[in-house]
């Protein structure tokens, strides 16, 4: 992204910076729209707490060895 900004703002004029901000706004709008369309409001499987007693005891045993 910095290379794109540098290549657009070669003369550092307000018009060039306006183009940079417009491109940035378009990118934000498009990516936000994609997220709103395809995003889900449910928690992913890896966020669930798994109460496996064997796992907890083996972790506890490893910590006790230290």
C-alpha positions in Angstrom: 0.0 0.0 0.0 2.8 2.5 0.7 4.1 1.9 -2.8 0.7 2.7 -4.3 0.5 5.9 -2.3 4.0 6.9 -3.3 3.3 6.2 -6.9 0.1 8.3 -6.9 1.5 11.2 -4.9 4.6 11.9 -6.9 4.2 15.7 -6.7 2.4 15.8 -3.3 -0.5 17.9 -4.6 -3.9 18.0 -2.9 -5.5 16.5 -5.9 -3.2 13.5 -5.7 -3.9 13.0 -2.0 -7.7 13.3 -2.8 -7.2 10.4 -5.2 -5.4 8.4 -2.5 -8.3 9.0 0.0 -11.0 8.1 -2.5 -9.2 4.9 -3.4 -8.9 4.1 0.3 -12.6 4.8 0.9 -13.6 2.6 -2.1 -11.4 -0.3 -0.7 -12.9 0.1 2.7 -16.5 0.1 1.3 -15.9 -2.9 -0.9 -14.2 -5.0 1.8 -16.9 -4.0 4.4 -19.6 -5.0 1.9 -18.0 -8.4 1.4 -17.8 -8.9 5.1 -21.4 -7.9 5.7 -22.6 -10.3 2.9 -20.5 -13.3 3.8 -19.8 -12.8 7.5 -21.7 -14.9 10.1 -22.9 -14.1 13.5 -22.2 -17.5 15.0 -19.1 -18.4 16.9 -16.5 -20.5 15.1 -15.9 -24.1 16.3 -12.4 -23.2 17.6 -13.8 -20.7 20.1 -15.8 -23.3 22.0 -14.4 -24.5 25.3 -13.9 -28.2 25.3 -14.1 -29.6 28.9 -11.9 -32.7 28.3 -10.7 -33.8 31.8 -7.8 -35.8 30.4 -6.5 -32.8 28.6 -6.7 -30.6 31.7 -5.1 -33.2 33.9 -2.2 -33.7 31.5 -1.6 -30.0 31.2 -1.7 -29.7 35.0 0.8 -32.6 35.3 3.2 -30.9 32.9 3.0 -27.7 34.8 3.6 -29.4 38.1 6.8 -31.0 36.7 8.2 -27.5 36.0 
